[in-house]
């Protein structure tokens, strides 16, 4: 592409679950946990899949109107199980004493938004350039929405963008109702409904019961959302993907464990440790500076008793591994990976409980501007999500991509490699100068060259 093409919106509508499908219990308000409420200023999560259209020789029966209709009908069926995705947020305000209670109102079910758009670009135009083309950000709806906007905006918006030879299905979902685990479970159910004639049952229904029914309703000490809302835009950044083959990942894991005389370090921790070291080196920070790697961790299996893997919500928390630049550079891959392993393992039920009790005593809504740390990297998503298991009659996706929301210099997004087998794709966001140094990093380049 010589210039960024324009995405043209052709139509949009709202897709609802079947009428009167909610039971009396399901019509009750859903109250959020501290993990979710504190993220009111964070933007919607945006993830999607790029598919190739059937080849011309097999394209005779492919019809965009029929395909879109099938997507809408199967989406409606999926929303039967994921009914909070079709609802809206609501707030109950009390002035004396100040009380601001945000909850989800299942009866206010206006539906999920469904957008059809077109763009004069090919699959190759999206995948060939070294940097992710800016047009990919237009493959998603609600680009500027923050979670609090779910009072008036849909909690889920699906945009289907037709390329010359491909289809991109992008989802924007409110982080109060879904983390990456819940979103990809929803996508799997939607895909299952698309491919199945029997939409009454699914393999793994979501668990709607809240994580602890004894939790108090959260009363925020506000009388108006202007007292805590912030809309933050980061400086310009670029995105680039690095592909780690299965042998490359295995070699990194083996190297990290060997250096520490252990077998505890995971493949994911080894890859993230490599990226942390390479970005820190490219930043050319003073040796005495502190650097950190922030990891988004699901609390499902950290609780005692653990939550179901199919728990619907966003029970996530940030854990941090810190080190001086000098130590991170001097001690090698295994040392950095072991720091990551330790902070993940040390994050247990007691740490989760401590955070919850502390936050409830003094609720604070996170502001993106307060989270800026030029010496840190922030890792989101996971290569363990079954992204490529989601098919919509077009075969396996050729790539997974994300929108521009919640990104900035130093943001790392993890994906499974398309070929499976433990391979990974890592999307790194950074400025032009940092990108040039990364491309010359011997440790990174040697890891990527493993067959």
RARA-V595012 format. One record per pair of residues at least 24 apart in sequence whose C-alpha atoms are under 10 Angstrom apart, sorted by the first residue. I is the first residue (numbers start at 1). GAP is how many residues later the second one is. If there is no record, write none. Layout:
BEGIN
i=(I,I)
gap=(GAP,GAP)
END
This chain:
BEGIN
i=(1,1,1,1,1,1,1,1,1,2,3,3,3,4,4,4,4,4,4,4,5,5,5,5,5,5,5,5,6,6,6,6,6,6,7,7,7,7,7,7,7,7,7,7,7,7,7,8,8,8,8,8,8,8,8,9,9,9,9,9,9,9,9,10,10,10,10,10,11,11,11,11,12,12,12,12,12,12,12,13,13,13,13,13,13,13,13,14,14,14,14,14,14,14,14,14,14,14,14,15,15,15,15,15,15,15,15,15,15,15,15,15,15,15,15,16,16,16,16,16,16,16,16,16,16,16,16,16,16,16,16,16,17,17,17,17,17,17,17,17,17,17,17,17,17,17,17,17,17,18,18,18,18,18,19,20,21,21,21,22,22,22,22,22,26,26,26,26,26,26,27,27,27,27,27,27,27,28,28,28,28,29,29,29,29,29,29,29,29,30,30,30,30,30,30,30,30,30,30,30,31,31,31,31,31,31,31,31,31,31,31,32,32,32,32,32,32,32,32,32,32,32,32,32,32,32,33,33,33,33,33,33,33,33,33,33,33,33,33,33,34,34,34,34,34,34,34,34,34,34,34,34,34,34,35,35,35,35,35,35,35,35,35,35,35,35,35,36,36,36,36,36,36,36,36,36,36,36,36,37,37,37,37,37,37,37,37,37,37,37,37,37,37,38,38,38,38,38,38,38,39,39,39,39,39,39,39,39,39,39,39,39,40,40,40,40,40,40,40,40,40,40,40,40,40,40,40,41,41,41,41,41,41,41,41,41,41,41,41,41,41,41,42,42,42,42,42,42,42,42,42,42,42,42,42,42,42,42,42,43,43,43,43,43,43,43,43,43,43,43,43,43,43,43,43,43,43,43,44,44,44,44,44,44,44,44,44,44,44,44,44,44,44,44,44,44,44,44,44,44,44,45,45,45,45,45,45,45,45,45,45,45,45,45,45,45,45,45,45,45,45,45,45,45,46,46,46,46,46,46,46,46,46,46,46,46,46,46,46,46,46,46,46,46,46,46,46,47,47,47,47,47,47,47,47,47,47,47,47,47,47,47,47,47,47,48,48,48,48,48,48,48,48,48,48,48,48,48,48,48,48,48,48,48,48,49,49,49,49,49,49,49,49,49,49,49,49,49,49,49,49,49,50,50,50,50,50,50,50,50,50,50,50,50,50,50,50,50,50,50,50,51,51,51,51,51,51,51,51,51,51,51,51,51,51,51,51,51,51,52,52,52,52,52,52,52,52,52,52,52,52,52,52,53,53,53,53,53,53,53,53,53,53,54,54,54,54,54,55,56,62,62,64,64,64,67,67,68,68,68,68,70,70,70,70,70,71,71,71,71,71,71,71,71,72,72,72,72,73,73,73,74,74,74,74,74,74,74,74,74,74,74,75,75,75,75,75,75,75,75,75,75,76,76,76,76,76,77,77,77,77,77,77,77,77,78,78,78,78,78,78,78,78,78,78,78,78,78,78,79,79,79,79,79,80,80,81,81,81,81,81,81,81,81,81,81,81,82,82,82,82,82,82,82,82,82,82,82,82,83,83,83,83,83,84,84,84,84,84,84,84,84,84,84,84,85,85,85,85,85,85,85,85,85,85,85,85,85,85,86,86,86,86,86,86,86,86,87,87,87,87,87,87,87,87,88,88,88,88,88,88,88,88,88,89,89,89,89,89,89,89,89,89,89,89,90,90,90,90,91,91,92,92,93,93,93,93,93,94,94,94,94,95,95,95,95,96,97,97,97,98,98,98,98,98,98,99,99,99,99,99,99,99,100,100,100,100,100,100,100,100,101,101,101,101,101,101,101,102,102,102,102,102,102,103,103,103,103,104,104,104,104,105,109,110,110,110,111,111,111,111,112,112,112,112,112,112,112,113,113,113,113,113,113,113,113,113,113,114,114,114,114,114,114,114,115,115,115,115,115,115,115,115,115,115,116,116,116,116,116,116,117,117,117,117,117,117,117,118,118,118,118,118,118,118,119,119,119,119,119,120,120,120,120,121,121,121,121,121,122,122,122,122,122,122,123,123,123,123,123,123,123,123,124,124,125,126,126,126,127,127,127,129,130,130,130,130,131,131,131,131,131,131,131,131,132,132,132,132,132,132,132,132,133,133,133,134,134,134,134,135,136,136,136,136,136,136,136,137,137,137,137,137,137,138,138,138,139,139,139,139,139,139,139,140,140,140,140,140,140,140,140,140,141,141,141,141,141,142,142,142,142,142,143,143,143,143,143,144,144,144,144,144,144,145,145,145,145,145,146,146,146,146,146,146,146,146,147,147,147,147,147,148,148,148,148,148,149,150,150,150,156,166,166,166,167,167,168,168,168,168,169,169,169,169,170,170,170,170,171,171,172,172,172,174,175,175,176,176,176,177,177,177,177,178,178,178,178,178,178,179,179,179,179,179,179,179,180,180,180,180,180,180,180,180,181,181,181,181,181,181,181,181,181,181,181,181,181,181,181,182,182,182,182,182,182,182,182,182,182,183,183,183,183,184,184,184,184,184,185,185,185,185,185,185,185,185,186,186,186,187,187,187,187,187,187,188,188,188,188,188,188,188,189,190,190,190,191,191,191,191,191,192,192,192,192,193,194,194,194,194,195,195,195,204,204,205,205,205,206,206,206,206,206,206,207,207,207,207,207,207,207,208,208,208,208,209,209,209,209,209,210,210,210,210,211,211,211,211,211,211,211,211,211,211,212,215,215,216,217,218,218,218,219,219,220,220,220,220,220,221,221,221,228,228,228,228,229,229,229,230,230,230,230,230,231,231,231,232,232,232,232,233,233,233,233,233,233,234,234,234,234,234,234,234,234,235,235,235,235,236,236,236,236,236,236,236,237,237,237,237,237,237,237,237,237,237,237,238,238,238,238,238,238,238,238,238,238,238,239,239,239,239,239,239,239,239,239,239,239,239,239,239,240,240,240,240,240,240,240,241,241,241,241,241,241,241,241,241,241,242,242,242,242,242,242,242,242,242,243,243,243,243,243,243,243,243,243,243,243,243,244,244,244,244,244,244,244,244,244,244,244,244,244,245,245,245,245,245,245,245,245,245,245,245,245,245,245,246,246,246,246,246,246,246,246,246,247,247,247,247,247,247,247,247,248,248,248,248,248,248,248,248,248,249,249,249,249,249,249,249,250,250,250,251,251,252,252,252,252,253,253,253,254,255,255,255,256,256,256,256,256,256,256,257,257,257,257,257,258,259,259,259,259,259,259,260,260,260,260,260,260,260,261,262,262,264,264,264,264,265,265,265,265,265,265,265,266,266,266,266,267,267,267,267,268,268,268,268,268,268,268,268,268,268,269,269,269,269,269,269,269,269,269,270,270,270,270,270,270,270,270,271,271,271,271,271,271,271,272,272,272,272,272,272,272,272,272,273,273,273,273,273,273,273,273,273,273,273,274,274,274,274,274,274,274,274,275,275,275,275,275,275,275,275,276,276,276,276,276,276,276,276,276,276,277,277,277,277,277,277,277,277,277,278,278,278,278,278,278,278,278,278,279,279,279,279,279,279,279,279,279,279,279,279,280,280,280,280,280,280,280,280,280,281,281,281,281,281,281,281,282,282,282,282,282,282,282,282,282,283,283,283,283,283,283,283,284,284,284,285,285,285,285,285,286,286,286,287,287,287,287,287,287,288,288,288,288,288,289,289,289,289,289,290,290,290,290,290,290,290,290,290,291,291,291,291,291,291,291,291,291,291,291,291,291,291,292,292,292,292,292,292,292,292,292,292,292,292,292,292,293,293,293,293,293,293,293,293,293,293,293,293,293,293,293,294,294,294,294,294,294,294,294,294,294,294,294,294,294,295,295,295,295,295,295,295,295,295,295,295,295,296,296,296,296,296,296,296,297,297,297,297,297,297,299,299,299,299,300,301,301,302,302,302,302,302,302,302,302,302,303,303,303,303,303,303,303,304,304,304,305,306,315,316,317,317,317,318,318,318,318,318,319,319,319,319,319,320,320,320,320,321,322,325,333,368,372,372,372,373,373,374,374,375,376,376,376,377,377,377,377,377,377,377,378,378,378,378,378,378,378,378,379,379,379,379,379,379,379,379,380,380,380,380,380,380,380,380,381,381,381,381,381,382,382,382,382,382,382,382,383,383,383,383,383,383,383,383,383,383,383,384,384,384,384,384,384,385,385,385,386,386,386,387,387,387,387,388,388,388,388,388,388,389,399,400,401,402,404,409,410)
gap=(119,120,121,123,124,125,127,128,132,123,130,131,132,116,117,121,129,130,131,132,114,115,116,128,129,130,131,133,112,113,114,115,129,132,110,111,112,113,114,128,129,130,131,132,154,155,156,108,109,110,111,112,130,153,154,106,107,108,109,110,150,151,152,105,106,107,108,151,103,104,105,106,101,102,103,104,105,146,147,59,98,99,100,101,102,103,144,58,62,72,96,97,98,99,100,101,140,143,144,57,58,59,60,61,62,64,71,94,95,96,97,98,99,142,143,56,57,59,60,61,62,63,64,67,69,70,71,93,94,95,96,97,56,57,58,59,60,61,62,63,64,65,66,68,69,92,93,94,95,55,58,59,61,62,61,87,59,60,62,58,59,61,84,85,57,58,79,80,81,182,56,57,77,78,79,80,81,76,77,78,79,60,61,73,74,75,76,77,78,54,59,72,73,74,75,76,147,178,179,180,70,71,72,73,74,179,182,184,185,186,187,69,70,71,72,144,145,178,179,183,184,185,186,281,282,283,70,143,177,178,179,182,183,184,185,280,281,282,323,327,181,183,184,280,281,282,321,322,323,325,326,329,330,331,140,141,264,278,279,280,281,282,283,317,320,321,324,111,139,140,141,142,143,277,278,279,280,281,329,64,65,66,110,111,138,139,181,183,277,326,327,328,329,138,321,325,326,327,328,329,107,108,109,135,136,137,275,325,326,327,328,329,62,106,107,108,109,110,134,135,136,188,189,190,325,326,327,104,105,106,107,108,134,187,188,189,190,191,324,325,326,327,103,104,105,106,132,133,134,187,188,189,190,323,324,325,326,363,364,99,100,101,102,103,104,105,106,129,130,131,132,188,189,325,361,362,363,364,97,98,99,100,101,102,103,104,105,106,111,112,113,127,128,129,130,131,132,134,359,361,362,95,97,98,100,101,102,111,126,127,128,129,130,131,133,134,135,138,336,357,358,359,360,361,91,93,94,95,96,97,110,111,112,124,125,126,127,128,129,134,137,355,356,357,358,359,360,92,93,122,123,124,125,126,133,136,137,334,340,353,354,355,356,357,358,88,91,92,110,111,112,120,121,122,123,124,136,139,339,349,351,352,353,354,355,111,118,119,120,121,122,338,339,341,342,347,348,349,350,351,352,353,73,76,77,110,111,112,113,116,117,118,119,120,344,346,347,348,349,350,351,72,111,112,114,115,116,117,118,340,341,342,343,344,345,346,347,348,349,70,71,111,112,113,114,115,116,342,343,344,345,346,347,70,109,110,111,112,113,114,340,341,342,111,112,339,340,341,110,109,331,332,52,98,103,325,326,46,47,48,92,123,124,125,322,323,43,89,119,120,122,123,321,322,42,86,118,122,117,120,121,115,116,117,118,119,120,121,122,123,125,318,37,39,83,111,112,114,115,116,118,119,35,36,114,117,123,112,113,116,117,121,122,123,124,108,109,110,111,112,113,114,115,116,121,122,123,124,127,32,33,107,110,111,119,120,105,108,109,119,120,121,123,124,125,126,127,95,100,101,103,104,107,108,123,124,125,126,230,24,26,28,29,125,24,25,27,28,71,72,93,94,124,228,229,24,25,26,27,69,70,71,72,88,89,92,93,98,101,24,25,26,27,68,69,70,71,24,25,63,64,66,67,68,69,24,61,62,63,64,65,66,67,68,58,59,60,61,62,63,64,65,66,87,88,58,60,61,62,60,134,127,131,126,127,129,130,131,125,127,128,129,126,127,128,129,127,124,125,126,121,122,123,124,125,126,119,120,121,122,123,124,125,118,119,120,121,122,123,124,125,116,117,118,119,120,121,122,46,49,115,116,117,118,48,73,114,115,46,47,72,73,46,45,43,44,45,43,44,45,46,41,42,43,44,45,46,61,28,40,41,42,43,44,45,46,58,59,27,42,43,44,45,46,57,24,25,26,42,43,44,45,46,54,55,42,43,44,45,46,53,42,43,44,45,46,50,51,42,43,44,45,46,49,50,42,43,44,45,48,42,43,44,45,41,42,43,44,45,40,41,42,43,44,45,40,41,42,43,44,45,275,276,41,42,38,37,273,275,114,271,272,111,109,110,111,112,107,108,109,110,296,297,298,304,106,107,108,109,269,270,295,297,105,106,107,104,105,269,270,268,25,32,34,265,266,267,268,33,264,265,266,267,268,32,265,266,29,30,31,32,262,263,264,28,29,30,31,32,262,263,264,265,29,30,31,32,262,29,30,31,32,263,29,260,261,262,263,87,88,89,260,261,262,27,28,29,86,260,28,29,83,84,85,86,259,260,26,27,28,29,30,26,27,28,77,81,25,24,25,26,27,228,231,232,227,230,229,231,232,233,223,228,231,232,230,231,232,233,231,232,230,231,233,140,138,139,137,138,139,135,136,137,138,133,134,135,136,137,138,119,133,134,135,136,137,202,118,133,134,136,200,201,202,205,117,119,128,129,130,131,132,133,134,135,200,201,203,204,205,24,25,127,128,129,130,131,132,133,203,129,130,131,202,201,202,203,205,206,124,125,126,127,200,201,202,205,124,126,204,199,200,202,203,204,205,198,199,200,201,202,203,204,201,200,201,202,198,199,200,201,202,197,198,199,200,199,196,197,198,199,196,197,198,105,106,105,106,107,102,103,104,105,106,107,100,101,102,103,104,105,106,102,103,104,105,98,99,102,103,104,97,101,102,103,89,92,94,95,96,97,100,101,102,104,95,141,145,144,143,142,143,145,141,144,140,142,143,144,145,141,142,143,136,137,138,139,136,137,138,135,136,137,138,139,136,137,138,135,136,137,174,135,136,172,173,174,175,134,135,138,171,172,173,174,175,172,173,174,196,171,172,173,193,194,195,196,167,170,171,172,173,174,191,192,193,194,195,166,169,170,171,189,190,191,192,193,194,197,165,168,169,170,172,173,174,188,189,190,191,192,193,196,172,186,187,188,189,190,195,160,171,172,173,174,184,185,186,187,188,172,182,183,184,185,186,202,203,206,172,173,174,175,180,181,182,183,184,204,205,206,27,172,173,178,179,180,181,182,203,204,205,206,207,172,173,174,175,176,177,178,179,180,202,203,204,205,206,171,173,174,175,176,177,178,204,205,174,175,176,200,201,202,203,204,174,175,176,198,199,200,201,202,203,172,173,174,175,198,199,201,172,173,200,196,199,81,82,195,198,80,81,84,80,77,78,79,76,77,78,79,80,81,82,76,77,78,80,81,76,72,73,74,75,76,79,72,73,74,75,76,77,78,73,72,76,73,74,77,78,69,72,73,74,75,76,77,71,72,74,75,70,155,156,157,69,72,73,114,115,116,146,154,155,156,64,65,67,68,69,70,71,72,75,63,64,65,66,67,68,70,71,62,66,143,153,155,173,176,61,64,65,68,105,107,140,142,154,55,59,60,61,62,63,64,65,66,67,68,58,59,60,62,63,169,170,173,58,102,137,151,153,163,168,169,52,57,60,61,100,101,102,103,134,136,48,51,52,55,56,59,60,166,167,51,159,160,161,162,163,164,165,166,96,97,98,131,149,151,155,156,158,159,162,165,45,48,49,95,96,97,130,154,158,44,47,48,153,156,157,160,151,152,153,154,155,156,157,158,159,91,92,150,151,152,154,155,41,150,153,39,40,41,89,90,38,39,40,37,38,39,40,41,42,35,36,37,38,39,34,35,36,37,86,32,33,34,35,36,37,38,85,86,29,30,31,32,33,34,35,36,37,82,83,84,85,86,27,28,29,30,31,32,33,36,81,82,83,84,85,86,25,26,27,28,29,30,43,46,47,82,83,84,85,86,117,24,25,26,27,28,46,49,82,83,84,85,86,117,118,24,25,26,45,48,49,82,83,84,85,86,117,24,48,82,83,84,85,86,47,50,82,83,84,85,48,49,50,53,49,47,48,42,43,44,45,46,47,48,49,50,44,45,46,47,48,49,50,44,45,46,44,43,37,36,30,35,38,26,29,60,61,62,24,25,27,28,59,24,56,57,58,55,54,50,110,38,36,37,38,36,37,35,36,35,33,34,35,31,32,33,34,35,51,52,29,30,31,32,33,34,35,50,31,32,33,34,35,47,48,49,26,27,31,32,33,34,35,47,31,32,33,34,35,31,32,33,34,42,43,44,30,31,32,33,34,37,39,40,41,42,43,30,31,32,33,38,40,29,30,31,29,30,34,28,29,30,31,27,28,29,30,31,32,29,26,25,26,25,25,25,24)
END
